[in-house]
């Protein structure tokens, strides 16, 4: 599988507060971004895979909602995570 436990710990360690802090908005946004990148690559070679396309759209929506939440709560944290991940509004 493309998303192993070690990879998740690496993502949460880099973007979250700690390896075990899976609930932070930054960690979840980074994890969603990793999954979105993977599904985007899959969709490039499998254009007719509608279930994956739906899952991709739902993930993008979840990430957008988390980013909106973070923007309202703490604009500085929002700007940092946007810059680190290279997400554009």
Steps between C-alpha positions, in 0.01 A plus 500: 500500500621851427425640847683303766507566873856629471398748231211626713731544799744689280225734376360562849850547639588758237176701487326416828610566854629145552488154343199399709307826450275384219222746582674827424364688201847538346568127520166410347542755220845359421366144498211597273745677267714186478194288420374756245837494320488120485143491366580771246780286358264201487238705315753607236538141385144379579271770370181292514534401865198687631512367856855630543397830345220533754734414787746762374233770486385410852857517634556840342179619667608368839837671468334826395269492803795438733691785339201731542474399866870566556476833321226616736668369816865598441604678181872461576478119517292506180763701314781272618328178390400650163859605436652168612267285292489730199121513495347788313166659583 
